[in-house]
């Protein structure tokens, strides 16, 4: 019997890697589809006469919808099933993209982005952090970094946008994205994801554990302990805590910067004389360095979450200042450098924040906690998309918006320092 258990603890391929790969595919496609709005800016403005604040407000509408549906996604993950929550979200996003073909007025665009973002919420960050926390504990920072690197890889998908426009127009491009979502991504999530290692007869962190540790964990889950550990504080008690407000503030500030950059980086580049294709390359560069930062964020498992976050914040502030000050006579290389640095900074920060959330709030009710913090993320993201466009419309320049982002990077670093002083409520 012992030999049989030991054999099961030594699989050829640990299923946690399959879960991680499936999450990566789901997230990359959904993020790429939602973040492609910058490529549609001038097409829609030319056809309908909408200004940048009006178009970017579609992303804001999506972020509001994301905030409203985040608690629902967290509740579904706690009460129902993470796998089917993610699959339902992927399917809903595919249906929303189909609506893009029928856009004739602003409210159509806003409705499409609201539905797309509701599906996005159900399929990405809220359940993603939860499911990865079940599979990875000792290497949580590494797992969050790899998963969140889909954020950067998603920009590779946006390279397809100019050719898709040429083949099908911007309306047909939405149809192509919808079909990929429904017939490729939905089956991947429904077929491959699993909520918990026990579903595949394995344990968390199996590749990183010695054989005796694996077998001990496997044995523990079959034994009812005579005394349960003290119950953690209730969900509402944790939500109305300083720890939660600090973490939510860090999430929100990161959202403001990230969404503002996603929506406006390509328009800013084309304003400075870069072609749309060159803007796509800049967006790809930004995304590639997000991936690099995501992988580097695994260092937070060794050097700590706060030093990793502060490194990203300092780099991001410098990059934002460089992007804001870019103008006539400045070498194009500066724009490329600053975009790469901004991407790397965001890449370091985002998975580090996700790991912080799991460090401080894992355990019963974590889905609800994660849904609550993502409401804050969504509200600040909505503000980032709209206000960056509004600042441009008011001044004819993105200078003020990027200087504001630099200040927000600094503020996020200060909140991270304060949060570090609070011992994470880790589950052993």
Secondary structure, DSSP 8 states (H G I E B T S, - for coil): -HHHHHHHTS-SS-HHHHHHHHHHHHHHHHHHHHTTHHHHHHHHHHHH---HHHHHHHHHHHHHHHHHHHHHHHHHHHHT-HHHHHHHHHHHHHHHHHHGGG--SHHHHHHHHHHHHHHHHHHTHHHHHHHHHHH-STTHHHHHHHHHTHHHHHHHHHTHHHHHHHHHHHHHHHHHHHHHIIIIIHHHHHHH--S-GGGGT--TTGGGS-HHHHHHHHHHTTS--SS-------HHHHHTSHHHHHHHHHHHHHHHHHHHHHHHHHHHHHHTT--HHHHHHHHHHHHHHHHHHHHHGGGHHHH-HHHHHHHHHHHHHHHHHHHHH--TTS-HHHHHHHHHHHHHHHHHHHHHHHHHHHHHH-STTHHHHHHHHHHHHHHHHHHHHHHHHHHHHHHSSSHHHHHHHHHHHHHHHHHHHHHHTS------
